[in-house]
Amino acid sequence: MFKNAFKSMLAVAVVATGAAFTTTSANAGGNFGIYIGNGHGGGIYYKHGGHYKSGYHAHGPRKCNPRRALNKAYRMGVYRPHVTRVNHNRIVVKGYNHGHAAKVVFKRQSKHCRVLKTRGIY
């Protein structure tokens, strides 16, 4: 019985020692750290170069969202743009161009909001 307990304690000591050396060597570089908490709306943040960055903001959104579609439509010349429809595949933005109704349909799964259709843009 003492043999089994000794083996268990030895295994725990080896794992604890390995974990201590692993975390020490990882933090020795100073370039990487992880913060899990409730800062900036919660979530997991990583430390790169002394600053914490959120994983979402560090890499950007992976698909088009309504705000990006509105900004792109405005840059295309659509005045008073507003989102009229959002589904899994498309975002539809309507507005005005040179006093006439304009409509732009964006692909939702594209990172840069690829344009599928336009109507009324001159």
N, C-alpha and C positions, 0 to 999 in steps of 0.2 A: 504494500500500500504506500509506503514511504517512497518507493521507487517511482510510482506513477505521479505522485505529487511533485517530486523533485524534477521529473521530466517536464511537467506542465509549467512549473516556475521557471525552468531554464528556457523553455520556448517563449514564454512571455517576456523574459529579460532580453532575449535575442531580438525579438520583434521591436520592443521598446527602444533598444539601443540603435537598431537600424533606422527606425523612424526619427530618432533624435539627430542622427548624423545626416539623414536625407534632408530634413528641414533646415538644418544649419547650413549645408552646402548650397541649397537652393536660395536661401536668403543672403548668402555671402556675396552674390553678384550684385544685388541691389537694384536690378532692373525689373524684377517680376515679383508681384505679391497679389494675394487675393483678398478681397473684402466682401463678406456676405453680410448685408445689413439693410437698414431702412433708409439709406441716404438717397436723395434725388428720386424718390418714388419707389424705392425698393429694388431689389434685383442683385445680380452678381456683377461686380466690377473687378477689373484687373488693373494692376499698377504697372505702368510702363514709363520708365524715365523719370520717376518721382511723382507722377500725376495719376490719379485714378480715372479710368475711362470705362464707360459702360460698353458692354459688348455690342449693343444695338447701335449706339452712336459712333463707335469706332469703325464699324464696317458699313454703316448705312442700311437703309431698308432694302429688302430683297425684291420688292415689287412696288409697282406704282400705287400711290395713295391719292385720295382726292385733293389734298393740298398741293402736291406736286403737279397734278393734272391742271389745276386752276392756274398755277404759276406758268406752266408751259403754254396754256391757251392764251394767257395774257401776253406773253412774249411773242406769240404768233399773230397778235393783232386783234384778239377778241376783247371787246370792251364790256365791262360789267359781267364777267363770266360767273356762272353759278352751276353747280353740279345738279343734274336732274336725275341721273340713274347710276347706281353702282351695283354690280354683281360680281361674281367670281372671275369673269372673263373681261369685262369692259367697264369703263368709266365714261359717261356721257356728260359733256360740258356744253352749255348753251350760253349765248350772249349776243353781241352786236358787232358788226364790222362795216364801217362806212354807212351807218344808219340802217343796215339790213340785218335780218336775223342770221346768226351763224351757229353752226353746231360742229363740234369736234368729238370724235370717239377715240379713246385711248385704250391700248391693250393693258390689262391689269397685271399680267404676269411679267411684264418687262420692267427692268430696273429704271430705265430712262423714259418711261411712258411713251412707247412707240405709238405713232398715229395710225389708226386703222382707216378712218373715214373723215372727210371734211365736207362741209356744206356751207356755202355763203361766204367763204373767205376769199378775198380778191387780192 
